[in-house]
Amino acid sequence: MTHKVCIIGAGASGLAAAKTLQENDIAFDWFEMGSGIGGLWHYNNDNGRSAAYDSLHIDTSKDRMAFSGFPMSKTFPNYPHHSQVLEYFERYAEHFGLNSLVNFRTRVDHVEPLPDGNYKVTTENLDSSIKEVSTYAAVLVCNGHHWNPKTPDFAGKFDGEIVHSRYYRKPDKYTDKNVLILGVGNSGVDIACDVAPVAARTFLASRRGAHIIPRYLLGRPTDKWTTPFFSRLPFSVEQTLFSLIVWLSRGRQSSTNMPAPPTKILTEHPTLSTELLPLIITGKVKPKPTIERLNGSEIIFTDGSRETIDVLICATGYRICFPFLNNHLISTTENRIGLYGKVIHPGYPCLYFIGLIQPLGAIMPLAELQAKWVAGLITGRLKLPTREKMAQEIIHDQTTLSNRYVPSSRHTIQVDFFPYKRWLERQIRRIPA
């Protein structure tokens, strides 16, 4: 029986996984479609899966996103540019000797569980077209979840251009055009602010609006307010205190034309922007309700209004996708995937998903802890609960999410940073019976 492990993807989660397995003397093969590390943060990555745009800055502060024991440069701003994030990952990989371990330009085509508990993995070198089949004791899936665009179906026909935000790079091509961005998540708001200075008119449409939270609250990066102590308070108290801090920093959102959703703050993934509300106040960005239908050169909205639009940019999210796994193995319908601790499928306990989370905070430190938990399971130092117990925990987790968050495929992998961090740390410390 083989004891070797397979890692899929060399983005942030893949880096954390490889470094952790190396530290635990676990042999592995590591595959990446592109010619370099970085995943999403590798601008115009030749793996074809980076959604990074030219002006992109990370939405979490540098101190919170850094891996343990390897801080980001003091010269970086609090919210680093994507080029600085990639630079950080490259220094991390160089420091821990990871680059030489990656099989670049190699795609994983198929992962199949075998009766003996191992996994058969089929790969293809994208330069030579040579395919190989290998057997592994475990597979770590680190392929990310912001690359397979989800575009809605619209009623009617449109004479202009429709593009998903995944393919947006720079505002230049939208100069003097009427641009509508659909979606008020972080990408949609960033793109609206990016396009507004050059476009003839810029519109931002959404179904229910969003709580727009500045990147700094009372002079501190926003995520610095979510402390371990803060996260231990009852949720209603945490919600009230955070709402007060936002109000003191920003004032009432209702004083602008940006609609606030009917739900309270922290019941949907936050949208961070310091630039949007001033642009709305000055008329450079005009909020609109969601689209009812397309009508030639016009777009008609649910309030009956209509606007002549040249380009519709859909910042409408992504589908969780594992093209190398059969759908009957792992279902991702509506982005719902039942994983114990957001990592392990009860039916396939040696198939691990690293970084498949949407935290109120940074993914990187949590992916690192996930990898440490997985390393303990692979070496046998740690044990899993029974399959039945894991299934019960998954149901409990999904019920908790549905009770707190707005029903949406956007919130199916949501976690709170510090509570989830504590949970992972408990798993790592747990002594098997």
Secondary structure, 3 states (H helix, E strand, C coil): CCCCEEEECCCHHHHHHHHHHHHCCCCEEEECCCCCCCHHHCCCCCCCCCCCCCCCECCCCHHHHCCCCCCCCCCCCCCCEHHHHHHHHHHHHHHCCCHHHEECCEEEEEEEECCCCCEEEEEEECCCCCEEEEEECEEEECCCCCCCECCCCCCEEECCEEEEHHHCCCCHHHCCCEEEEECCCHHHHHHHHHHCCCCCEEEEEECCCCCEECCEECCEEHHHHCCHHHHCCCHHHHHHHHHHHHHHHHCCHHHCCCCCCCCCCCCCCCEECCCHHHHHHCCCEEEEECEEEEEECEEEECCCCEEECCEEEECCCECCCCCCCCCCCCCCHHHCCCCECCCEECCEEEEEECCCCEEECCCHHHHHHHHHHHHHHHHCCCCCCCHHHHHHHHHHHHHHHHHHCCCCHHHCCEEEHHHHHHHHHHHHHCCCC
